[in-house]
């Protein structure tokens, strides 16, 4: 009897592990696809001219500063288009951050982490704090975003 229970448990655990593998792989492939197509719209005629003019200037600014926000005004036509078609931005949704899927949020924090490399004084913790006010996410969401960023550093 013990051997039968052992074999049943072995089989059930093995099936479970394969399902975890399957869903993990599925998630990973979806995230990989997002990495491949990430920000391709920035190469389009609706966005590229604006980003070409402003990206070098943004590099010398501090995220969230008045100077930074001024450059965002210059980018408004491109950003309006970009946000509308890229779901890793809260602006893509009527309810912003609250409407985003888990994959959207993961791509978003990866995007923010990568964006810190564009600024001489980039800081993901400061970005998460600034964006908490901007996108009105909860303390729990802030903690979750910080944990994801920490795992990727």
DRENLUMTI-420558 format. One record per atom (N, C-alpha, C, O): residue number from 1; x, y, z; atom name; residue in three letters. Coordinates in steps of 0.2 Angstrom, whole numbers, always signed. Layout:
resi,xx,yy,zz,name,resn
NUM,X,Y,Z,CA,Ala
...
! end
This chain:
resi,xx,yy,zz,name,resn
1,+4,-6,+0,N,Unk
1,+0,+0,+0,CA,Unk
1,+4,+6,+0,C,Unk
1,+3,+11,-4,O,Unk
2,+10,+6,+4,N,Unk
2,+14,+12,+5,CA,Unk
2,+17,+14,-2,C,Unk
2,+17,+19,-4,O,Unk
3,+19,+8,-6,N,Unk
3,+22,+9,-12,CA,Unk
3,+17,+12,-17,C,Unk
3,+19,+17,-21,O,Unk
4,+11,+10,-17,N,Unk
4,+6,+13,-21,CA,Unk
4,+5,+21,-20,C,Unk
4,+5,+25,-25,O,Unk
5,+5,+22,-14,N,Unk
5,+4,+30,-12,CA,Unk
5,+10,+33,-14,C,Unk
5,+10,+39,-16,O,Unk
6,+16,+30,-13,N,Unk
6,+22,+34,-15,CA,Unk
6,+22,+35,-23,C,Unk
6,+24,+41,-25,O,Unk
7,+20,+30,-27,N,Unk
7,+20,+31,-34,CA,Unk
7,+15,+36,-36,C,Unk
7,+16,+40,-41,O,Unk
8,+9,+36,-33,N,Unk
8,+4,+41,-34,CA,Unk
8,+7,+48,-33,C,Unk
8,+6,+52,-37,O,Unk
9,+10,+49,-27,N,Unk
9,+13,+55,-25,CA,Unk
9,+18,+57,-30,C,Unk
9,+18,+63,-32,O,Unk
10,+22,+53,-32,N,Unk
10,+28,+54,-37,CA,Unk
10,+25,+56,-43,C,Unk
10,+27,+61,-46,O,Unk
11,+20,+53,-46,N,Unk
11,+16,+55,-52,CA,Unk
11,+13,+62,-52,C,Unk
11,+14,+66,-56,O,Unk
12,+9,+63,-47,N,Unk
12,+6,+69,-46,CA,Unk
12,+11,+75,-45,C,Unk
12,+10,+80,-48,O,Unk
13,+16,+74,-41,N,Unk
13,+21,+79,-41,CA,Unk
13,+25,+80,-47,C,Unk
13,+26,+86,-49,O,Unk
14,+26,+75,-51,N,Unk
14,+29,+76,-57,CA,Unk
14,+25,+80,-62,C,Unk
14,+27,+84,-66,O,Unk
15,+18,+78,-62,N,Unk
15,+14,+82,-67,CA,Unk
15,+13,+89,-65,C,Unk
15,+14,+94,-69,O,Unk
16,+13,+90,-58,N,Unk
16,+13,+97,-56,CA,Unk
16,+19,+101,-58,C,Unk
16,+19,+107,-60,O,Unk
17,+25,+98,-57,N,Unk
17,+31,+101,-59,CA,Unk
17,+31,+103,-67,C,Unk
17,+34,+108,-69,O,Unk
18,+29,+98,-71,N,Unk
18,+28,+100,-78,CA,Unk
18,+23,+105,-80,C,Unk
18,+25,+109,-84,O,Unk
19,+18,+106,-76,N,Unk
19,+13,+111,-77,CA,Unk
19,+17,+118,-75,C,Unk
19,+16,+123,-79,O,Unk
20,+20,+118,-70,N,Unk
20,+24,+124,-68,CA,Unk
20,+29,+126,-73,C,Unk
20,+29,+132,-75,O,Unk
21,+32,+121,-76,N,Unk
21,+37,+122,-81,CA,Unk
21,+34,+125,-87,C,Unk
21,+36,+130,-90,O,Unk
22,+28,+122,-89,N,Unk
22,+24,+124,-95,CA,Unk
22,+22,+132,-94,C,Unk
22,+23,+136,-99,O,Unk
23,+19,+133,-88,N,Unk
23,+17,+140,-88,CA,Unk
23,+23,+145,-87,C,Unk
23,+22,+151,-89,O,Unk
24,+28,+143,-84,N,Unk
24,+34,+147,-83,CA,Unk
24,+37,+149,-90,C,Unk
24,+39,+154,-91,O,Unk
25,+37,+144,-94,N,Unk
25,+40,+144,-101,CA,Unk
25,+35,+149,-105,C,Unk
25,+38,+153,-109,O,Unk
26,+29,+148,-104,N,Unk
26,+24,+152,-108,CA,Unk
26,+25,+159,-106,C,Unk
26,+25,+164,-110,O,Unk
27,+25,+161,-99,N,Unk
27,+26,+167,-97,CA,Unk
27,+33,+170,-99,C,Unk
27,+33,+176,-102,O,Unk
28,+38,+166,-99,N,Unk
28,+45,+169,-101,CA,Unk
28,+44,+170,-109,C,Unk
28,+47,+175,-111,O,Unk
29,+41,+166,-113,N,Unk
29,+41,+168,-120,CA,Unk
29,+37,+174,-121,C,Unk
29,+38,+178,-126,O,Unk
30,+31,+175,-118,N,Unk
30,+28,+181,-118,CA,Unk
30,+32,+187,-117,C,Unk
30,+32,+192,-120,O,Unk
31,+36,+187,-111,N,Unk
31,+40,+192,-109,CA,Unk
31,+46,+193,-114,C,Unk
31,+47,+199,-116,O,Unk
32,+48,+188,-117,N,Unk
32,+53,+188,-122,CA,Unk
32,+51,+192,-128,C,Unk
32,+54,+196,-131,O,Unk
33,+45,+190,-130,N,Unk
33,+42,+193,-136,CA,Unk
33,+41,+201,-135,C,Unk
33,+42,+205,-139,O,Unk
34,+39,+203,-129,N,Unk
34,+38,+210,-127,CA,Unk
34,+45,+213,-127,C,Unk
34,+46,+219,-130,O,Unk
35,+50,+210,-125,N,Unk
35,+57,+213,-125,CA,Unk
35,+59,+214,-133,C,Unk
35,+63,+219,-134,O,Unk
36,+57,+209,-137,N,Unk
36,+59,+210,-144,CA,Unk
36,+56,+216,-148,C,Unk
36,+59,+220,-152,O,Unk
37,+49,+217,-146,N,Unk
37,+45,+222,-149,CA,Unk
37,+45,+229,-145,C,Unk
37,+42,+234,-148,O,Unk
38,+48,+229,-139,N,Unk
38,+48,+234,-135,CA,Unk
38,+50,+241,-139,C,Unk
38,+56,+241,-142,O,Unk
39,+46,+246,-138,N,Unk
39,+47,+253,-141,CA,Unk
39,+49,+253,-148,C,Unk
39,+52,+258,-151,O,Unk
40,+47,+248,-152,N,Unk
40,+48,+248,-159,CA,Unk
40,+44,+255,-162,C,Unk
40,+46,+257,-168,O,Unk
41,+39,+257,-159,N,Unk
41,+35,+263,-162,CA,Unk
41,+40,+269,-162,C,Unk
41,+38,+274,-165,O,Unk
42,+45,+269,-158,N,Unk
42,+50,+275,-157,CA,Unk
42,+54,+276,-164,C,Unk
42,+57,+281,-165,O,Unk
43,+53,+270,-168,N,Unk
43,+57,+271,-175,CA,Unk
43,+52,+274,-180,C,Unk
43,+54,+275,-186,O,Unk
44,+46,+274,-178,N,Unk
44,+41,+276,-183,CA,Unk
44,+41,+284,-185,C,Unk
44,+44,+288,-181,O,Unk
45,+38,+286,-190,N,Unk
45,+38,+293,-192,CA,Unk
45,+35,+298,-187,C,Unk
45,+36,+304,-187,O,Unk
46,+30,+295,-184,N,Unk
46,+26,+298,-179,CA,Unk
46,+30,+300,-172,C,Unk
46,+28,+304,-168,O,Unk
47,+35,+296,-171,N,Unk
47,+39,+297,-165,CA,Unk
47,+46,+298,-166,C,Unk
47,+49,+302,-162,O,Unk
48,+49,+295,-171,N,Unk
48,+57,+296,-171,CA,Unk
48,+59,+303,-172,C,Unk
48,+64,+305,-168,O,Unk
49,+56,+308,-176,N,Unk
49,+59,+314,-176,CA,Unk
49,+59,+318,-169,C,Unk
49,+64,+322,-167,O,Unk
50,+54,+317,-165,N,Unk
50,+53,+320,-159,CA,Unk
50,+59,+317,-154,C,Unk
50,+62,+321,-150,O,Unk
51,+59,+310,-154,N,Unk
51,+64,+307,-149,CA,Unk
51,+71,+309,-152,C,Unk
51,+76,+310,-147,O,Unk
52,+72,+309,-158,N,Unk
52,+79,+311,-160,CA,Unk
52,+81,+318,-158,C,Unk
52,+87,+319,-156,O,Unk
53,+77,+323,-158,N,Unk
53,+78,+330,-155,CA,Unk
53,+79,+330,-148,C,Unk
53,+83,+334,-145,O,Unk
54,+75,+326,-144,N,Unk
54,+75,+327,-137,CA,Unk
54,+79,+322,-133,C,Unk
54,+81,+323,-127,O,Unk
55,+80,+316,-135,N,Unk
55,+83,+311,-131,CA,Unk
55,+90,+313,-128,C,Unk
55,+92,+312,-123,O,Unk
56,+94,+316,-133,N,Unk
56,+101,+318,-130,CA,Unk
56,+100,+323,-125,C,Unk
56,+104,+323,-120,O,Unk
57,+95,+327,-125,N,Unk
57,+94,+333,-120,CA,Unk
57,+92,+329,-113,C,Unk
57,+94,+332,-108,O,Unk
58,+87,+324,-114,N,Unk
58,+85,+321,-108,CA,Unk
58,+90,+318,-104,C,Unk
58,+90,+317,-98,O,Unk
59,+95,+315,-107,N,Unk
59,+101,+312,-104,CA,Unk
59,+104,+316,-99,C,Unk
59,+107,+314,-94,O,Unk
60,+104,+323,-100,N,Unk
60,+107,+327,-95,CA,Unk
60,+103,+330,-90,C,Unk
60,+105,+334,-86,O,Unk
61,+97,+327,-89,N,Unk
61,+92,+330,-84,CA,Unk
61,+91,+325,-79,C,Unk
61,+93,+319,-80,O,Unk
62,+88,+327,-74,N,Unk
62,+86,+322,-68,CA,Unk
62,+78,+321,-69,C,Unk
62,+74,+325,-70,O,Unk
63,+77,+314,-69,N,Unk
63,+70,+312,-70,CA,Unk
63,+65,+315,-65,C,Unk
63,+67,+315,-59,O,Unk
64,+60,+318,-68,N,Unk
64,+55,+321,-63,CA,Unk
64,+56,+329,-62,C,Unk
64,+52,+332,-59,O,Unk
65,+62,+331,-64,N,Unk
65,+63,+338,-63,CA,Unk
65,+59,+343,-68,C,Unk
65,+56,+340,-72,O,Unk
66,+59,+349,-66,N,Unk
66,+56,+354,-71,CA,Unk
66,+59,+354,-78,C,Unk
66,+55,+354,-82,O,Unk
67,+65,+354,-78,N,Unk
67,+69,+353,-85,CA,Unk
67,+66,+347,-88,C,Unk
67,+65,+347,-94,O,Unk
68,+66,+341,-85,N,Unk
68,+64,+335,-88,CA,Unk
68,+57,+336,-91,C,Unk
68,+55,+334,-96,O,Unk
69,+52,+339,-87,N,Unk
69,+45,+340,-89,CA,Unk
69,+45,+344,-95,C,Unk
69,+40,+343,-99,O,Unk
70,+49,+349,-95,N,Unk
70,+49,+354,-101,CA,Unk
70,+51,+350,-107,C,Unk
70,+47,+351,-113,O,Unk
71,+55,+345,-107,N,Unk
71,+57,+341,-113,CA,Unk
71,+51,+336,-115,C,Unk
71,+50,+335,-120,O,Unk
72,+47,+334,-109,N,Unk
72,+42,+330,-111,CA,Unk
72,+36,+334,-115,C,Unk
72,+33,+331,-119,O,Unk
73,+36,+340,-113,N,Unk
73,+31,+344,-117,CA,Unk
73,+33,+345,-124,C,Unk
73,+29,+344,-129,O,Unk
74,+39,+345,-126,N,Unk
74,+42,+345,-133,CA,Unk
74,+40,+338,-136,C,Unk
74,+39,+338,-142,O,Unk
75,+40,+333,-132,N,Unk
75,+39,+326,-135,CA,Unk
75,+32,+324,-135,C,Unk
75,+30,+319,-137,O,Unk
76,+27,+329,-133,N,Unk
76,+20,+327,-132,CA,Unk
76,+17,+323,-138,C,Unk
76,+14,+318,-137,O,Unk
77,+18,+326,-144,N,Unk
77,+15,+322,-150,CA,Unk
77,+17,+315,-150,C,Unk
77,+13,+310,-152,O,Unk
78,+24,+314,-149,N,Unk
78,+26,+307,-150,CA,Unk
78,+24,+303,-144,C,Unk
78,+22,+297,-145,O,Unk
79,+24,+306,-138,N,Unk
79,+22,+302,-132,CA,Unk
79,+15,+300,-132,C,Unk
79,+13,+295,-130,O,Unk
80,+10,+305,-135,N,Unk
80,+3,+303,-135,CA,Unk
80,+2,+297,-140,C,Unk
80,-1,+292,-138,O,Unk
81,+6,+297,-145,N,Unk
81,+6,+291,-150,CA,Unk
81,+9,+285,-146,C,Unk
81,+6,+279,-146,O,Unk
82,+14,+286,-143,N,Unk
82,+18,+280,-140,CA,Unk
82,+14,+277,-134,C,Unk
82,+13,+271,-134,O,Unk
83,+11,+281,-130,N,Unk
83,+7,+279,-124,CA,Unk
83,+1,+275,-127,C,Unk
83,-1,+270,-124,O,Unk
84,-2,+277,-132,N,Unk
84,-8,+275,-135,CA,Unk
84,-7,+267,-137,C,Unk
84,-12,+263,-136,O,Unk
85,-1,+266,-140,N,Unk
85,-1,+259,-143,CA,Unk
85,+4,+254,-139,C,Unk
85,+6,+249,-141,O,Unk
86,+7,+257,-133,N,Unk
86,+12,+253,-129,CA,Unk
86,+9,+251,-122,C,Unk
86,+9,+256,-118,O,Unk
87,+7,+245,-121,N,Unk
87,+3,+244,-115,CA,Unk
87,+8,+243,-109,C,Unk
87,+5,+242,-103,O,Unk
88,+14,+244,-110,N,Unk
88,+18,+244,-104,CA,Unk
88,+19,+251,-101,C,Unk
88,+22,+253,-96,O,Unk
89,+14,+256,-103,N,Unk
89,+14,+263,-100,CA,Unk
89,+7,+263,-97,C,Unk
89,+2,+262,-101,O,Unk
90,+6,+266,-91,N,Unk
90,+0,+266,-88,CA,Unk
90,-5,+271,-92,C,Unk
90,-11,+270,-92,O,Unk
91,-2,+276,-96,N,Unk
91,-6,+280,-100,CA,Unk
91,-10,+277,-105,C,Unk
91,-14,+280,-108,O,Unk
92,-8,+271,-107,N,Unk
92,-12,+267,-112,CA,Unk
92,-19,+265,-110,C,Unk
92,-23,+264,-114,O,Unk
93,-20,+266,-103,N,Unk
93,-27,+263,-101,CA,Unk
93,-31,+269,-98,C,Unk
93,-28,+274,-95,O,Unk
94,-37,+268,-98,N,Unk
94,-42,+273,-95,CA,Unk
94,-41,+273,-87,C,Unk
94,-41,+279,-85,O,Unk
95,-40,+268,-84,N,Unk
95,-38,+268,-77,CA,Unk
95,-31,+268,-75,C,Unk
95,-29,+266,-69,O,Unk
96,-27,+269,-80,N,Unk
96,-20,+269,-79,CA,Unk
96,-17,+262,-76,C,Unk
96,-18,+257,-79,O,Unk
97,-13,+263,-71,N,Unk
97,-9,+257,-68,CA,Unk
97,-14,+252,-66,C,Unk
97,-13,+246,-67,O,Unk
98,-20,+254,-63,N,Unk
98,-25,+249,-61,CA,Unk
98,-27,+244,-67,C,Unk
98,-29,+238,-65,O,Unk
99,-27,+246,-73,N,Unk
99,-29,+242,-78,CA,Unk
99,-24,+238,-81,C,Unk
99,-25,+234,-86,O,Unk
100,-18,+239,-79,N,Unk
100,-12,+235,-82,CA,Unk
100,-12,+228,-80,C,Unk
100,-14,+226,-74,O,Unk
101,-10,+223,-85,N,Unk
101,-9,+216,-83,CA,Unk
101,-3,+216,-79,C,Unk
101,+1,+220,-79,O,Unk
102,-2,+210,-77,N,Unk
102,+5,+208,-73,CA,Unk
102,+11,+209,-78,C,Unk
102,+16,+211,-76,O,Unk
103,+10,+206,-84,N,Unk
103,+15,+207,-89,CA,Unk
103,+17,+214,-91,C,Unk
103,+22,+216,-92,O,Unk
104,+11,+218,-92,N,Unk
104,+12,+225,-93,CA,Unk
104,+16,+229,-87,C,Unk
104,+21,+232,-89,O,Unk
105,+15,+227,-81,N,Unk
105,+18,+230,-75,CA,Unk
105,+25,+228,-75,C,Unk
105,+30,+232,-73,O,Unk
106,+27,+221,-77,N,Unk
106,+34,+219,-77,CA,Unk
106,+38,+222,-82,C,Unk
106,+43,+225,-81,O,Unk
107,+35,+223,-88,N,Unk
107,+38,+226,-93,CA,Unk
107,+39,+234,-92,C,Unk
107,+44,+237,-93,O,Unk
108,+34,+237,-88,N,Unk
108,+35,+244,-86,CA,Unk
108,+41,+245,-81,C,Unk
108,+45,+249,-82,O,Unk
109,+41,+240,-76,N,Unk
109,+47,+241,-71,CA,Unk
109,+54,+240,-75,C,Unk
109,+59,+243,-73,O,Unk
110,+54,+235,-79,N,Unk
110,+60,+234,-83,CA,Unk
110,+62,+240,-87,C,Unk
110,+67,+242,-88,O,Unk
111,+57,+243,-90,N,Unk
111,+58,+249,-94,CA,Unk
111,+60,+255,-90,C,Unk
111,+65,+258,-92,O,Unk
112,+57,+256,-84,N,Unk
112,+60,+261,-79,CA,Unk
112,+67,+260,-77,C,Unk
112,+71,+264,-77,O,Unk
113,+68,+253,-76,N,Unk
113,+75,+252,-74,CA,Unk
113,+80,+253,-79,C,Unk
113,+85,+256,-78,O,Unk
114,+78,+251,-86,N,Unk
114,+83,+253,-91,CA,Unk
114,+83,+260,-92,C,Unk
114,+88,+263,-94,O,Unk
115,+78,+264,-91,N,Unk
115,+78,+271,-92,CA,Unk
115,+82,+275,-87,C,Unk
115,+85,+280,-89,O,Unk
116,+84,+272,-81,N,Unk
116,+88,+275,-77,CA,Unk
116,+95,+275,-80,C,Unk
116,+99,+279,-78,O,Unk
117,+97,+271,-84,N,Unk
117,+103,+271,-88,CA,Unk
117,+104,+277,-92,C,Unk
117,+110,+278,-94,O,Unk
118,+99,+280,-94,N,Unk
118,+99,+286,-99,CA,Unk
118,+101,+292,-95,C,Unk
118,+103,+297,-98,O,Unk
119,+100,+292,-89,N,Unk
119,+102,+298,-85,CA,Unk
119,+108,+297,-81,C,Unk
119,+109,+292,-78,O,Unk
120,+112,+302,-81,N,Unk
120,+118,+302,-77,CA,Unk
120,+117,+301,-69,C,Unk
120,+121,+297,-66,O,Unk
121,+111,+303,-67,N,Unk
121,+109,+302,-60,CA,Unk
121,+103,+297,-59,C,Unk
121,+99,+298,-54,O,Unk
122,+102,+293,-64,N,Unk
122,+96,+288,-64,CA,Unk
122,+96,+284,-57,C,Unk
122,+101,+282,-55,O,Unk
123,+90,+283,-55,N,Unk
123,+89,+280,-48,CA,Unk
123,+82,+277,-48,C,Unk
123,+77,+280,-48,O,Unk
124,+82,+270,-49,N,Unk
124,+75,+267,-49,CA,Unk
124,+71,+268,-43,C,Unk
124,+65,+268,-44,O,Unk
125,+74,+268,-37,N,Unk
125,+70,+269,-31,CA,Unk
125,+67,+276,-32,C,Unk
125,+61,+277,-30,O,Unk
126,+70,+281,-34,N,Unk
126,+67,+288,-35,CA,Unk
126,+62,+288,-40,C,Unk
126,+57,+291,-39,O,Unk
127,+63,+284,-45,N,Unk
127,+58,+284,-51,CA,Unk
127,+52,+281,-48,C,Unk
127,+46,+283,-50,O,Unk
128,+52,+275,-45,N,Unk
128,+46,+272,-42,CA,Unk
128,+43,+277,-37,C,Unk
128,+36,+277,-37,O,Unk
129,+46,+280,-33,N,Unk
129,+43,+285,-29,CA,Unk
129,+39,+291,-32,C,Unk
129,+34,+292,-31,O,Unk
130,+43,+294,-37,N,Unk
130,+40,+299,-41,CA,Unk
130,+34,+296,-45,C,Unk
130,+28,+300,-45,O,Unk
131,+34,+290,-48,N,Unk
131,+29,+287,-52,CA,Unk
131,+23,+285,-48,C,Unk
131,+17,+284,-50,O,Unk
132,+24,+284,-41,N,Unk
132,+19,+282,-37,CA,Unk
132,+14,+288,-36,C,Unk
132,+8,+287,-37,O,Unk
133,+16,+294,-36,N,Unk
133,+12,+300,-36,CA,Unk
133,+9,+301,-43,C,Unk
133,+3,+303,-43,O,Unk
134,+13,+300,-48,N,Unk
134,+11,+301,-55,CA,Unk
134,+5,+296,-57,C,Unk
134,+0,+298,-60,O,Unk
135,+6,+290,-55,N,Unk
135,+1,+285,-57,CA,Unk
135,-4,+282,-51,C,Unk
135,-7,+278,-53,O,Unk
136,-3,+285,-46,N,Unk
136,-7,+284,-40,CA,Unk
136,-8,+276,-38,C,Unk
136,-13,+274,-38,O,Unk
137,-2,+273,-38,N,Unk
137,-3,+266,-36,CA,Unk
137,-2,+265,-28,C,Unk
137,+1,+270,-25,O,Unk
138,-3,+260,-26,N,Unk
138,-3,+259,-19,CA,Unk
138,+4,+257,-16,C,Unk
138,+8,+256,-19,O,Unk
139,+4,+258,-9,N,Unk
139,+10,+256,-6,CA,Unk
139,+12,+249,-7,C,Unk
139,+18,+248,-8,O,Unk
140,+8,+244,-8,N,Unk
140,+9,+237,-9,CA,Unk
140,+12,+237,-16,C,Unk
140,+17,+233,-18,O,Unk
141,+9,+241,-21,N,Unk
141,+12,+241,-28,CA,Unk
141,+19,+244,-28,C,Unk
141,+23,+241,-32,O,Unk
142,+20,+249,-24,N,Unk
142,+27,+252,-24,CA,Unk
142,+32,+247,-21,C,Unk
142,+37,+246,-24,O,Unk
143,+30,+243,-16,N,Unk
143,+34,+238,-13,CA,Unk
143,+36,+232,-18,C,Unk
143,+41,+230,-19,O,Unk
144,+30,+230,-22,N,Unk
144,+31,+225,-27,CA,Unk
144,+36,+227,-33,C,Unk
144,+40,+224,-35,O,Unk
145,+35,+233,-35,N,Unk
145,+39,+236,-40,CA,Unk
145,+46,+237,-38,C,Unk
145,+51,+235,-42,O,Unk
146,+47,+239,-32,N,Unk
146,+54,+239,-29,CA,Unk
146,+57,+232,-29,C,Unk
146,+63,+231,-30,O,Unk
147,+53,+227,-27,N,Unk
147,+56,+220,-26,CA,Unk
147,+58,+218,-33,C,Unk
147,+63,+215,-34,O,Unk
148,+54,+219,-38,N,Unk
148,+56,+217,-45,CA,Unk
148,+62,+220,-47,C,Unk
148,+66,+217,-50,O,Unk
149,+62,+227,-46,N,Unk
149,+68,+230,-48,CA,Unk
149,+75,+228,-45,C,Unk
149,+80,+227,-48,O,Unk
150,+74,+226,-38,N,Unk
150,+80,+224,-34,CA,Unk
150,+82,+217,-37,C,Unk
150,+88,+216,-37,O,Unk
151,+77,+213,-39,N,Unk
151,+79,+206,-42,CA,Unk
151,+83,+207,-48,C,Unk
151,+86,+202,-50,O,Unk
152,+82,+212,-52,N,Unk
152,+85,+213,-59,CA,Unk
152,+91,+217,-58,C,Unk
152,+95,+217,-63,O,Unk
153,+93,+220,-53,N,Unk
153,+99,+224,-52,CA,Unk
153,+105,+220,-52,C,Unk
153,+111,+222,-52,O,Unk
! end
